[in-house]
Amino acid sequence: MNWWVVRMIKTLKRSFAVAKKDMLIFYLKGPVIIMGLVFPFFLFLAFLIGRHLSGEQLFVGLTAMTAFFTSTAVGPTIIPWECRGRTFERLVASPVSLTAILLGDLQASFYFGLAITFTIALPSLAYLSIHPSFGIFLLSTLLAVLSFSAMTVLMSSYPPTDIPADVMMLSSLVKFSLLFISGIFVPLRSLPPYGRWISLLSPLTYYVDALRHALGGGYLPLPIDFIMLAFFGLAFFFVGSTIHGRVLERRFT
């Protein structure tokens, strides 16, 4: 047991070193700024303009879209950029496991998403004069950003390419599909039965519902929202890590 704990601590330390490297190099890349900051802003304007929405609806839409897009902006392109610069080979050859590398990439996405989400969500609470259950808001945001960050590990796993645009095109298709079935634009209770079943395939659905619980609403049981966010995060990371391991050699050919 002590050996396992020591190994986990070493893995986390090495993954944090990878995360620091990612933060210094990739946070200011053009695609990260566009997909993580600029694009969610204009998408929210499209969501807002011409609609008579309450402060609660505005807060849920703004916070959910910010968390989703910022958390998934960094991770998908890190490994393709690393492969193109031939730095991924050196990283894999170093005494750092693939799991630690992927955990580092996950952390880079997590810190970026969390910082931007709180920077935007907390002032909007004061501006809109909204007083949510802060415990539900905090826990759901932490779980959601972690789950969305884990999703980037899966997004970057295939195809094994060194062209960031290829991964970004695939990840954009996935993100928009999940966004439009998540209940942001149409609440779950207003969807037809088949629409509600489809919406359950999106992890964003559970975050949106948890935010509505924080404001006194919500459709699904709150524990289900938390459990499903955690489940999606673990599943994304496990499946993504498995695929990365299988295609690792193909990245160097």
N, C-alpha and C positions, 0 to 999 in steps of 0.2 A: 504493500500500500504506500509506504514512504517513497519507494522507487518510482511509483506511478505519479505521485504528487511532485517529486523533483523534476521528472520528465515534463510534466505539464507546465511547470513554472518556467523551465528553460524554453519550451516551445512558445509560450506567451511572450517572453522577453525577446526572442528572436523575431516573432511576428510583429511586435511593436517597433522594432528597428526597421523592418520592411515597411510598416505603415508610415513611419517618419520620412523615409526615403520617398514614398509615393506622394505624401503631402507636399513635400518640397518641390517635387518635379511636376506633378500632374494637376494640381489644383488650379493653376493659371493657364492651362491649355485651352485653346479656343473652343473646341467641342464641349468641354466641361462647363465653361462659362455660358455658352449658348443653350445647351440642353439642361443645365442645372439651375440657371438663374433667368436668362432672358426669355426662354421659351415658356416656362411656367407663368411668368408675368403676363405675357400676351394671351396665353390660354385662359388665365383667370379673367382678363378683360373681356374676352369673348363670352365667358360664362356669365359675367356681370351685366354687360351692356344690354339694355332693352328688356331686362327682367326685373320684376318687383320682388326682391328677395329680402328676407328678414336678416337681422344681424347674425342670428345663429346659423342660418344657411350660408351666409357669406363666410363666416369663420370656419365652418366645416369644410367648405369647398377650397378656400385659400390654404388652410393648414394641410389638408390631405394632399392636394396637388403639389404643394411645396415639398412636403416630406417625401412623396413618391418620386418626383423628378430629381430632386437634389441627391437623394440616396442612391439613385441608379445612374447618375451622370458620370461618376469617376470610374467605377469598377470595370465596366465592360471593355474599356479600351486600354487598360494598364498593360495586360500581358501582350496584346498585339504591338503596342509601342515598344515594350521591352524586347520582343522578338525582332522587331525591325532594327532596333539599335544594337542588337547582339549582346544585350546585357542580361537577358533572361538565362542564357546558357551559363554565364558566370554565376548567376544567382543560384541556379540549380546545382552547379558543381561545388558550391560552397557548403559548409556544414550546416545547412538549413534545410529542413524537410519541406516537401511540397505542401504539406498541411500548414506549416508555419508561414510559407509564402502566401498561400490563399487566405489565411487568417489575417495577414498583414494587409492584403488588398481589401478584405472585408472591413477592417478597422478604418482604413482610409475613407471608404465610402460612408461608414457609420459616423465618423466625426464630422465630415463635411455636411451630411444630411442633418445631423442633430443640431449643429451650430446654426445653419441657415434657417431651419424650421423654427427653433426657439427665437431667433432674431426677428422673424416675421410674425410669429404667432403671438408672442407675449405683448408687443405693442398694439396689435390688432384687438386684443382683449380689452385693453384700456380705451382704445378709440371707439369700439363698438359698445362699450359699457356692458360687457358680458362677464358673468361670474360662474364659470363652470366648476365642477368638482375637480380640484387640481390634482388629486391623487389619481383619478381615472385618466385624466388628460396626460399626466406625466408617464404613468405606466404604459398606457396604450401607445404613446409616441415612442418611447424607448423600444418596445417590442416591435412596432411597425417599422421604424427606421432600421432596426437590426434585421428584420425579415427582408426588407427591400434590399438592404446591402448584401445579404446572403444570396439574393436572387441574381446579383451581378456576377457572383462566382459561377453560377450556372450559365448566365448569358455569355460569358467569356470563354466557356469551355469548348464550344464547337460553333463554327468550323475552326480548326487549328490554323489560323492565318496570321500573317504579320501586317495585314492591312486594316487599320482601325475602322475605316469606312464600312468594311464588310460586316464587322460586328455591330457597329452602330445602326446599320440598316436593319439587321435582324432584331436587335434589342428595341428599336423604335416600333417595329411591328408588334412585338410582344407587349410593350408598355401601353401603346394606344389601345390595343385590344382589351387589356385588363382595366384601363381607365374607364372606357365607355360602358363596361358591364358592372361597374363597382357600386353604383347607387349614388354617386356624387350628383349627377345631373337629374336623375329621377329616383326618389327615395324607394327603398325596398318595398315598403307597404303599398306603394302605388304601382308597382310592377305586376304584370300578370304572373300566374304561377310558374310558367316555364321560364320567364325572365328572372324570377328569384332563384330558381335552381341554377341557371347559368351564372348569375352573379356570385354564387358561392364558390366558383372556381377562381375568383380573384382575391388575393390577400388584401388588396386595398379595400374591398368590401367590409372586412372585419374592422379595419381601422376607422373607416367612415362611420360605421355603426357604433363603435366605442366612443368616438367623439360626440355622437348624438346622445349617447348615454351620459356623458359628462355634462351635457346641457339639459338633462332631464328627459330625453327621448330615447330613441333606440328601438330596434325591431327584434334582433336576436338576443338571447340571454347574454349578459355581459361576460360571464365566465367562458362562454363559447368563443367570443371575440378574442379573448386573451389566449385561450388554448390554441385556436386556429392560427393566430399570428406566430406563436412559438413553433407550432407544427410546421408551418410553411417555411420558416427560417431554417429549422433543422433539416427538412427535406431538401431545400434548395442547396444548402451547403454540402450535404452528404452526396447527393446526385452529382452536383458540379465537381466535387473533389474526385469522385470516381471517374467521371469522363475525362477530367484533366490528366489523371494518372494513365488512362488508356491511350490518349493521343499525345502524350508528352514527347515521345520519340519523333513523331511526325512534325513537330514544330522545328526540329533541327535539320530536316532534310530538304 
